[in-house]
Amino acid sequence: MANEISEKINSGEMPPRDYILLHPEAVLSTAEKRSLIDGLRATLGGR
């Protein structure tokens, strides 16, 4: 599961564009994406 979520984050599918329109602060930097993915993998497992 963490791998699928990571792919969506890296591809720009997450957070969804509609959400970003309402919450522009939700745009993640590269470092924030990496931290989020690392946390997901630590919690859910994955490579």
C-alpha distance matrix in Angstrom:
0.0 3.8 5.4 5.3 6.4 8.6 10.1 11.0 12.6 14.4 15.7 17.1 15.4 14.4 16.5 18.1 21.7 23.3 21.9 23.3 26.6 27.0 25.5 26.4 25.6 21.8 22.1 20.3 22.1 20.8 21.0 19.3 16.3 16.3 16.6 13.8 11.4 13.1 12.8 9.0 8.9 11.8 10.5 7.1 8.0 7.5 10.5
3.8 0.0 3.8 5.5 5.1 6.0 8.6 10.0 10.4 12.1 14.1 15.5 14.6 13.1 15.1 17.4 20.8 22.7 21.1 21.9 25.4 25.9 24.0 24.5 23.3 19.7 19.8 17.5 19.0 17.5 17.4 15.8 13.0 12.6 12.9 10.4 7.6 9.3 9.4 5.8 5.5 9.0 8.5 5.8 6.4 5.7 8.3
5.4 3.8 0.0 3.8 5.5 5.0 6.2 8.8 9.9 10.4 12.2 14.4 13.8 13.3 15.8 17.7 20.8 23.1 22.0 22.5 26.0 26.9 25.2 25.3 24.4 20.8 20.2 18.0 19.1 17.0 17.6 16.6 13.3 12.7 14.1 12.0 8.6 10.5 11.8 8.8 7.7 11.4 11.8 9.2 8.5 6.0 7.0
5.3 5.5 3.8 0.0 3.8 5.4 5.2 6.5 8.8 10.0 10.7 12.6 11.2 11.2 13.8 15.1 18.3 20.4 19.6 20.5 23.7 24.8 23.5 23.8 23.5 19.8 19.3 17.7 19.3 17.7 18.9 17.5 14.0 14.4 15.9 13.2 10.4 13.2 13.9 10.6 10.6 14.3 13.9 11.2 11.4 9.5 10.8
6.4 5.1 5.5 3.8 0.0 3.8 5.4 5.1 6.3 8.7 9.9 10.9 9.5 8.3 10.6 12.5 15.9 17.9 16.6 17.4 20.9 21.7 20.1 20.5 20.0 16.2 16.1 14.5 16.4 15.4 16.3 14.4 11.1 12.1 13.2 10.1 8.0 11.3 11.5 8.3 9.6 13.0 12.4 10.4 11.5 10.4 11.9
8.6 6.0 5.0 5.4 3.8 0.0 3.8 5.4 5.1 6.1 8.5 10.0 10.0 9.1 11.5 13.8 16.7 19.3 18.0 18.0 21.6 22.7 20.7 20.5 19.7 16.2 15.3 13.0 14.2 12.5 13.5 12.3 8.7 9.0 10.8 8.6 5.7 9.0 10.4 8.0 8.6 12.2 12.7 11.2 11.4 9.6 9.9
10.1 8.6 6.2 5.2 5.4 3.8 0.0 3.8 5.5 5.1 6.0 8.6 8.5 9.1 11.9 13.4 15.9 18.8 18.2 18.2 21.4 23.1 21.6 21.2 20.9 17.5 16.1 14.3 15.4 13.5 15.4 14.6 10.8 11.5 14.0 11.9 9.3 12.4 14.2 11.8 12.0 15.7 16.2 14.3 14.2 11.8 11.6
11.0 10.0 8.8 6.5 5.1 5.4 3.8 0.0 3.8 5.5 5.2 6.2 5.0 5.7 8.5 9.7 12.4 15.1 14.6 14.8 18.0 19.6 18.4 18.2 18.4 14.8 13.7 12.7 14.6 13.6 15.7 14.2 10.6 12.5 14.5 11.9 10.3 14.0 14.9 12.5 13.7 17.2 17.1 15.4 16.2 14.4 14.8
12.6 10.4 9.9 8.8 6.3 5.1 5.5 3.8 0.0 3.8 5.6 5.4 5.9 4.8 7.1 9.6 12.0 14.9 13.7 13.3 16.7 18.2 16.4 15.9 15.5 12.0 10.7 9.2 10.9 10.1 12.1 10.4 6.9 9.3 11.3 8.9 8.0 11.7 12.7 11.1 12.8 15.9 16.1 15.3 16.1 14.6 14.8
14.4 12.1 10.4 10.0 8.7 6.1 5.1 5.5 3.8 0.0 3.8 5.5 7.6 8.0 10.2 12.2 13.9 17.2 16.5 15.5 18.8 20.7 18.9 17.7 17.4 14.4 12.2 10.2 10.8 8.9 11.5 11.1 7.4 8.9 11.9 10.6 9.0 12.3 14.3 13.1 13.9 17.1 18.1 17.2 17.2 15.1 14.3
15.7 14.1 12.2 10.7 9.9 8.5 6.0 5.2 5.6 3.8 0.0 3.8 5.6 7.8 10.2 10.9 12.2 15.6 15.8 14.9 17.7 20.1 19.0 17.8 18.3 15.3 13.0 12.1 13.0 11.7 14.7 14.2 10.7 12.6 15.6 14.0 12.5 15.9 17.7 16.0 16.9 20.3 21.0 19.6 19.8 17.5 16.9
17.1 15.5 14.4 12.6 10.9 10.0 8.6 6.2 5.4 5.5 3.8 0.0 3.8 5.4 7.1 7.9 8.7 12.3 12.3 11.2 14.0 16.4 15.3 14.0 14.8 11.9 9.6 9.5 11.1 11.0 14.1 12.9 10.0 12.9 15.3 13.4 13.0 16.6 17.8 16.4 18.1 21.2 21.5 20.5 21.3 19.6 19.4
15.4 14.6 13.8 11.2 9.5 10.0 8.5 5.0 5.9 7.6 5.6 3.8 0.0 3.8 6.0 5.6 7.6 10.6 10.8 10.9 13.5 15.6 15.0 14.7 15.8 12.5 11.2 11.6 14.0 14.1 16.8 15.0 12.1 14.9 16.9 14.3 13.8 17.6 18.2 16.2 18.1 21.3 20.9 19.6 20.8 19.3 19.7
14.4 13.1 13.3 11.2 8.3 9.1 9.1 5.7 4.8 8.0 7.8 5.4 3.8 0.0 2.9 4.9 7.8 10.2 9.1 9.4 12.7 14.0 12.7 12.9 13.2 9.6 9.1 9.3 12.3 12.9 14.9 12.5 9.9 13.1 14.3 11.3 11.6 15.3 15.4 13.6 16.1 18.9 18.3 17.5 19.1 18.2 19.0
16.5 15.1 15.8 13.8 10.6 11.5 11.9 8.5 7.1 10.2 10.2 7.1 6.0 2.9 0.0 3.8 6.5 8.4 6.6 6.8 10.3 11.3 9.9 10.3 10.8 7.2 7.4 8.5 11.9 13.3 15.1 12.3 10.5 14.0 14.7 11.8 13.0 16.5 16.2 14.7 17.6 20.1 19.3 18.8 20.8 20.3 21.2
18.1 17.4 17.7 15.1 12.5 13.8 13.4 9.7 9.6 12.2 10.9 7.9 5.6 4.9 3.8 0.0 3.8 5.5 5.3 6.5 8.9 10.4 10.4 11.1 12.7 9.6 9.7 11.6 14.9 16.3 18.5 15.9 14.0 17.5 18.5 15.5 16.3 20.0 19.7 17.9 20.6 23.3 22.3 21.5 23.5 22.7 23.7
21.7 20.8 20.8 18.3 15.9 16.7 15.9 12.4 12.0 13.9 12.2 8.7 7.6 7.8 6.5 3.8 0.0 3.8 5.3 5.0 6.3 8.9 9.5 9.5 12.0 9.8 9.4 12.1 15.0 16.9 19.5 17.2 15.6 19.3 20.5 18.0 19.0 22.6 22.5 21.1 23.8 26.5 25.7 25.0 26.9 26.0 26.6
23.3 22.7 23.1 20.4 17.9 19.3 18.8 15.1 14.9 17.2 15.6 12.3 10.6 10.2 8.4 5.5 3.8 0.0 3.8 5.5 5.2 6.8 8.7 9.9 12.7 10.9 11.6 14.7 17.9 20.1 22.3 19.7 18.4 22.1 22.9 20.1 21.4 25.0 24.4 22.9 25.8 28.3 27.1 26.4 28.7 28.2 29.2
21.9 21.1 22.0 19.6 16.6 18.0 18.2 14.6 13.7 16.5 15.8 12.3 10.8 9.1 6.6 5.3 5.3 3.8 0.0 3.8 5.4 5.4 6.0 8.0 10.0 7.9 9.6 12.5 16.0 18.5 20.2 17.2 16.3 20.1 20.3 17.5 19.2 22.6 21.6 20.4 23.6 25.7 24.4 24.2 26.6 26.5 27.7
23.3 21.9 22.5 20.5 17.4 18.0 18.2 14.8 13.3 15.5 14.9 11.2 10.9 9.4 6.8 6.5 5.0 5.5 3.8 0.0 3.8 5.3 4.7 4.8 7.4 5.9 6.6 10.1 13.3 16.0 18.0 15.3 14.8 18.6 19.1 16.9 18.8 22.0 21.5 20.8 23.9 26.0 25.2 25.2 27.4 26.9 27.7
26.6 25.4 26.0 23.7 20.9 21.6 21.4 18.0 16.7 18.8 17.7 14.0 13.5 12.7 10.3 8.9 6.3 5.2 5.4 3.8 0.0 3.8 5.6 5.9 9.4 9.2 9.8 13.5 16.4 19.2 21.3 18.8 18.5 22.3 22.8 20.7 22.6 25.8 25.3 24.6 27.7 29.8 28.9 28.8 31.0 30.6 31.3
27.0 25.9 26.9 24.8 21.7 22.7 23.1 19.6 18.2 20.7 20.1 16.4 15.6 14.0 11.3 10.4 8.9 6.8 5.4 5.3 3.8 0.0 3.8 6.2 9.0 9.1 11.0 14.5 17.7 20.8 22.3 19.4 19.5 23.2 23.1 20.8 23.2 26.2 25.2 24.5 27.9 29.6 28.4 28.6 31.2 31.2 32.3
25.5 24.0 25.2 23.5 20.1 20.7 21.6 18.4 16.4 18.9 19.0 15.3 15.0 12.7 9.9 10.4 9.5 8.7 6.0 4.7 5.6 3.8 0.0 3.8 5.4 5.7 8.2 11.4 14.6 17.9 19.0 16.0 16.5 20.2 19.8 17.8 20.4 23.2 22.1 21.9 25.3 26.8 25.8 26.4 28.8 29.0 30.0
26.4 24.5 25.3 23.8 20.5 20.5 21.2 18.2 15.9 17.7 17.8 14.0 14.7 12.9 10.3 11.1 9.5 9.9 8.0 4.8 5.9 6.2 3.8 0.0 3.8 5.3 6.0 9.6 12.2 15.6 17.1 14.6 15.3 19.0 19.1 17.6 20.1 22.9 22.3 22.4 25.5 27.2 26.6 27.3 29.4 29.2 29.7
25.6 23.3 24.4 23.5 20.0 19.7 20.9 18.4 15.5 17.4 18.3 14.8 15.8 13.2 10.8 12.7 12.0 12.7 10.0 7.4 9.4 9.0 5.4 3.8 0.0 3.8 5.5 8.0 10.4 14.0 14.7 12.0 13.5 16.9 16.4 15.3 18.2 20.6 19.9 20.4 23.6 24.8 24.4 25.6 27.6 27.7 28.2
21.8 19.7 20.8 19.8 16.2 16.2 17.5 14.8 12.0 14.4 15.3 11.9 12.5 9.6 7.2 9.6 9.8 10.9 7.9 5.9 9.2 9.1 5.7 5.3 3.8 0.0 3.8 6.0 9.4 12.6 13.5 10.4 11.0 14.6 14.3 12.5 15.2 17.9 17.1 17.2 20.5 21.9 21.4 22.2 24.3 24.3 25.0
22.1 19.8 20.2 19.3 16.1 15.3 16.1 13.7 10.7 12.2 13.0 9.6 11.2 9.1 7.4 9.7 9.4 11.6 9.6 6.6 9.8 11.0 8.2 6.0 5.5 3.8 0.0 3.8 6.7 9.8 11.6 9.3 9.5 13.2 13.8 12.5 14.7 17.5 17.6 17.7 20.5 22.3 22.4 23.0 24.5 24.0 24.1
20.3 17.5 18.0 17.7 14.5 13.0 14.3 12.7 9.2 10.2 12.1 9.5 11.6 9.3 8.5 11.6 12.1 14.7 12.5 10.1 13.5 14.5 11.4 9.6 8.0 6.0 3.8 0.0 3.8 6.5 7.9 5.6 6.0 9.5 10.2 9.4 11.6 14.1 14.5 15.1 17.5 19.3 19.7 20.6 21.8 21.2 21.1
22.1 19.0 19.1 19.3 16.4 14.2 15.4 14.6 10.9 10.8 13.0 11.1 14.0 12.3 11.9 14.9 15.0 17.9 16.0 13.3 16.4 17.7 14.6 12.2 10.4 9.4 6.7 3.8 0.0 3.8 5.4 5.1 6.2 8.6 9.9 10.5 12.2 14.1 15.3 16.4 18.3 19.9 21.0 22.0 22.7 21.8 21.1
20.8 17.5 17.0 17.7 15.4 12.5 13.5 13.6 10.1 8.9 11.7 11.0 14.1 12.9 13.3 16.3 16.9 20.1 18.5 16.0 19.2 20.8 17.9 15.6 14.0 12.6 9.8 6.5 3.8 0.0 3.8 5.5 5.1 6.2 8.7 9.9 10.6 12.2 14.3 15.3 16.5 18.3 20.0 20.8 20.9 19.5 18.3
21.0 17.4 17.6 18.9 16.3 13.5 15.4 15.7 12.1 11.5 14.7 14.1 16.8 14.9 15.1 18.5 19.5 22.3 20.2 18.0 21.3 22.3 19.0 17.1 14.7 13.5 11.6 7.9 5.4 3.8 0.0 3.8 5.4 5.1 6.2 8.6 9.9 10.5 12.3 14.2 15.3 16.4 18.3 19.7 19.8 19.0 17.9
19.3 15.8 16.6 17.5 14.4 12.3 14.6 14.2 10.4 11.1 14.2 12.9 15.0 12.5 12.3 15.9 17.2 19.7 17.2 15.3 18.8 19.4 16.0 14.6 12.0 10.4 9.3 5.6 5.1 5.5 3.8 0.0 3.8 5.4 5.1 6.1 8.5 9.8 10.5 12.2 14.2 15.2 16.4 17.9 18.7 18.3 18.0
16.3 13.0 13.3 14.0 11.1 8.7 10.8 10.6 6.9 7.4 10.7 10.0 12.1 9.9 10.5 14.0 15.6 18.4 16.3 14.8 18.5 19.5 16.5 15.3 13.5 11.0 9.5 6.0 6.2 5.1 5.4 3.8 0.0 3.8 5.5 5.1 6.1 8.5 9.9 10.5 12.2 14.1 15.3 16.0 16.6 15.7 15.3
16.3 12.6 12.7 14.4 12.1 9.0 11.5 12.5 9.3 8.9 12.6 12.9 14.9 13.1 14.0 17.5 19.3 22.1 20.1 18.6 22.3 23.2 20.2 19.0 16.9 14.6 13.2 9.5 8.6 6.2 5.1 5.4 3.8 0.0 3.8 5.5 5.1 6.0 8.5 9.8 10.5 12.1 14.1 15.1 14.9 13.9 12.9
16.6 12.9 14.1 15.9 13.2 10.8 14.0 14.5 11.3 11.9 15.6 15.3 16.9 14.3 14.7 18.5 20.5 22.9 20.3 19.1 22.8 23.1 19.8 19.1 16.4 14.3 13.8 10.2 9.9 8.7 6.2 5.1 5.5 3.8 0.0 3.8 5.5 5.1 6.1 8.6 9.9 10.5 12.2 14.0 14.4 14.4 14.1
13.8 10.4 12.0 13.2 10.1 8.6 11.9 11.9 8.9 10.6 14.0 13.4 14.3 11.3 11.8 15.5 18.0 20.1 17.5 16.9 20.7 20.8 17.8 17.6 15.3 12.5 12.5 9.4 10.5 9.9 8.6 6.1 5.1 5.5 3.8 0.0 3.8 5.5 5.1 6.2 8.6 9.9 10.5 11.9 13.0 13.2 13.7
11.4 7.6 8.6 10.4 8.0 5.7 9.3 10.3 8.0 9.0 12.5 13.0 13.8 11.6 13.0 16.3 19.0 21.4 19.2 18.8 22.6 23.2 20.4 20.1 18.2 15.2 14.7 11.6 12.2 10.6 9.9 8.5 6.1 5.1 5.5 3.8 0.0 3.8 5.4 5.0 6.1 8.5 9.8 10.2 10.5 9.9 10.1
13.1 9.3 10.5 13.2 11.3 9.0 12.4 14.0 11.7 12.3 15.9 16.6 17.6 15.3 16.5 20.0 22.6 25.0 22.6 22.0 25.8 26.2 23.2 22.9 20.6 17.9 17.5 14.1 14.1 12.2 10.5 9.8 8.5 6.0 5.1 5.5 3.8 0.0 3.8 5.5 5.2 6.1 8.6 9.9 9.6 9.5 9.4
12.8 9.4 11.8 13.9 11.5 10.4 14.2 14.9 12.7 14.3 17.7 17.8 18.2 15.4 16.2 19.7 22.5 24.4 21.6 21.5 25.3 25.2 22.1 22.3 19.9 17.1 17.6 14.5 15.3 14.3 12.3 10.5 9.9 8.5 6.1 5.1 5.4 3.8 0.0 3.8 5.4 5.0 6.1 8.4 9.3 10.6 11.7
9.0 5.8 8.8 10.6 8.3 8.0 11.8 12.5 11.1 13.1 16.0 16.4 16.2 13.6 14.7 17.9 21.1 22.9 20.4 20.8 24.6 24.5 21.9 22.4 20.4 17.2 17.7 15.1 16.4 15.3 14.2 12.2 10.5 9.8 8.6 6.2 5.0 5.5 3.8 0.0 3.8 5.5 5.1 5.7 7.3 8.4 10.3
8.9 5.5 7.7 10.6 9.6 8.6 12.0 13.7 12.8 13.9 16.9 18.1 18.1 16.1 17.6 20.6 23.8 25.8 23.6 23.9 27.7 27.9 25.3 25.5 23.6 20.5 20.5 17.5 18.3 16.5 15.3 14.2 12.2 10.5 9.9 8.6 6.1 5.2 5.4 3.8 0.0 3.8 5.4 5.2 4.5 5.2 6.9
11.8 9.0 11.4 14.3 13.0 12.2 15.7 17.2 15.9 17.1 20.3 21.2 21.3 18.9 20.1 23.3 26.5 28.3 25.7 26.0 29.8 29.6 26.8 27.2 24.8 21.9 22.3 19.3 19.9 18.3 16.4 15.2 14.1 12.1 10.5 9.9 8.5 6.1 5.0 5.5 3.8 0.0 3.8 5.9 5.5 7.7 9.4
10.5 8.5 11.8 13.9 12.4 12.7 16.2 17.1 16.1 18.1 21.0 21.5 20.9 18.3 19.3 22.3 25.7 27.1 24.4 25.2 28.9 28.4 25.8 26.6 24.4 21.4 22.4 19.7 21.0 20.0 18.3 16.4 15.3 14.1 12.2 10.5 9.8 8.6 6.1 5.1 5.4 3.8 0.0 3.8 5.9 9.0 11.7
7.1 5.8 9.2 11.2 10.4 11.2 14.3 15.4 15.3 17.2 19.6 20.5 19.6 17.5 18.8 21.5 25.0 26.4 24.2 25.2 28.8 28.6 26.4 27.3 25.6 22.2 23.0 20.6 22.0 20.8 19.7 17.9 16.0 15.1 14.0 11.9 10.2 9.9 8.4 5.7 5.2 5.9 3.8 0.0 3.8 6.7 10.1
8.0 6.4 8.5 11.4 11.5 11.4 14.2 16.2 16.1 17.2 19.8 21.3 20.8 19.1 20.8 23.5 26.9 28.7 26.6 27.4 31.0 31.2 28.8 29.4 27.6 24.3 24.5 21.8 22.7 20.9 19.8 18.7 16.6 14.9 14.4 13.0 10.5 9.6 9.3 7.3 4.5 5.5 5.9 3.8 0.0 3.8 7.0
7.5 5.7 6.0 9.5 10.4 9.6 11.8 14.4 14.6 15.1 17.5 19.6 19.3 18.2 20.3 22.7 26.0 28.2 26.5 26.9 30.6 31.2 29.0 29.2 27.7 24.3 24.0 21.2 21.8 19.5 19.0 18.3 15.7 13.9 14.4 13.2 9.9 9.5 10.6 8.4 5.2 7.7 9.0 6.7 3.8 0.0 3.7
10.5 8.3 7.0 10.8 11.9 9.9 11.6 14.8 14.8 14.3 16.9 19.4 19.7 19.0 21.2 23.7 26.6 29.2 27.7 27.7 31.3 32.3 30.0 29.7 28.2 25.0 24.1 21.1 21.1 18.3 17.9 18.0 15.3 12.9 14.1 13.7 10.1 9.4 11.7 10.3 6.9 9.4 11.7 10.1 7.0 3.7 0.0
